[in-house]
Amino acid sequence: MAEQPYILSIDQGTTGTKALLVDQDGNIRAESYQKHTQYYPQSGWAEHDPTEIWQMVLVAVADILEKANIAPHQVHAVGLANQGETVMAWDVTDSSPLYPAIVWSCRRSIAIADQWNADHDWRQRVKEKTGLRIDPYFSATKVKWLMEEVPEVNAKLEEGCGRFGTLDTWMIWNMTGKKQFVTDASTAARTLLFNIQQGEWDEEILQYLGIKKEWLAQVVPSVGELGVTCPDHFLGIQAPICVSMVDQPAALYGHLCVEPGMSKCTYGTGCFAYLNVGTQPLTDQTDTLLSTIVWQREDAYTYALDGAIYSAGSAIEWGMNGLGLYDSIEQLQEWSKQWELCLNGGAVEKELDNEILFIPALSGLGAPYWSSDTRGMFVGMSHDTTKQDLARAILEGIAHRIADVLDAMQLVSGQQLKSLRVDGGPTRNPYLMQVQANILGIPVEAPEQAETTAMGVAYLLGESLGWWTQEQLQKKILISRRYKPQLSQERVQLKRRRWKKAIQLLQDFQ
């Protein structure tokens, strides 16, 4: 009997590494999740240990090989999803990190970003070239900080052995036994150094920041052969690395949002909404959204509009730990089930004048407002306000913020959304999802498969091996729950007008 082949999908995320072993039928045979340490050396700083991350990748992969009881040679292809903007420097002679990896959320390079933003017309030029805003969120200002603040980095650059890379580059470097120094187009597009119009590192930006192209990885397609794993360095596995991409585009593919006008939102600590806009990048002249590459297949790029909401799951946690509105997430879930029953039974609601609004700007307002100094606010409280009212307002505020982003996406793209596909922990809250559908006026679809990011990589891997087609995958994806809008358009408009007044009040106050 022939041994069954498998594909290995690795999702290296902010808090840990998920590894999946998937068979030829698209079923998960084994999975493993390994956390790594979060370091916060100063307020607003965030770091990871690259060596620990690589070790956790190995632990996760070894764990699923053992669970599935398969030999390394049964892995026929490997794929990766990565954190995106997190960046590091290392010495190519011995692969030693020169400094901890600076995480995407780290704000240490804000002074560099502010100076760059204020310099002539660079803000608009960078937006046109990269689709992004000049912000410490992206890799470029972090690289500049490493060059300015870490003497060992500069010394190794002068010796010719220093390199910069995002964590996909670091993983592929180690997997291939230090032979491949590459990144994919979706990851390069998150650095602020990559021209998404031309599909290459932007010479003008590199020169402005003093970054040499040879310090950066070669940019290759997201789907293709990015290298072959070295069995001596990767647990005996010798297989082609056929897919590498950022986690949010991987989730977009995991939802099979492969056609223009299809959208997904990942709900986590924050929320990340993506709208597939096809083969041409959209330049948003109002500066409210980001444009990015989500994947490259051969010479063809697929682009998306990208909008981030900074506080979602974190606001729910704050309601519990900071305000004591509910004793546990389980208690909030029980309340939410009752609220959803009332909502769908039409027996809601207090009059609009008595409703509580909460704007979840606990870490600033992201898209489409981009006000990092703005902080959250409750509106409409009275002597009758209860803890449950405030808890409900937190969930509704998250839904409104998603609607802000998706409204902007529809305006910029000219695309009318037909549905929203969702993933992430907060999507298990039925009231949040029903309110989201009501406010958007379109169905909200939660897939049965929870591992959307890692499965997006697996779907592309299986396609590259000829195991399945997109059409076959569309039939395979099951929706565990479809939330249909229940409110009249008139009532939604009233709610949205009141929300926008509150946003304007908050911005005026700040």
Secondary structure, 3 states (H helix, E strand, C coil): CCCCCEEEEEEECCCEEEEEEECCCCCEEEEEEEECCCECCCCCCCEECHHHHHHHHHHHHHHHHHHHCCCHHHEEEEEEEECCCCEEEEECCCCEECCCEECCCCCCCHHHHHHHHHCCCHHHHHHHHHCCCCCCCCHHHHHHHHHHHCHHHHHHHHHCCEEEEEHHHHHHHHHCCCCCCEEEHHHHCCCCCEECCCCEECHHHHHHHCCCHHHCCEEECCECCCCECCCCCCCCCCCEEEEEEEHHHHHHHHCCCCCCCCEEEEECCCEEEEEEEECCCCCCCCCCCEEEEEEEECCEEEEEEEEEECCCHHHHHHHHHCCCCCCCHHHHHHHHHHHHHHHHHCCCCCCHHHCCEEECCCCCECCCCCECCCCCEEECCCCCCCHHHHHHHHHHHHHHHHHHHHHHHHHHHCCCCCCEEEECHHHHCHHHHHHHHHHHCCCEEEECCCCHHHHHHHHHHHHHCCCCCHHHHHHHCCEEEEECCCCCHHHHHHHHHHHHHHHHHHHHHC
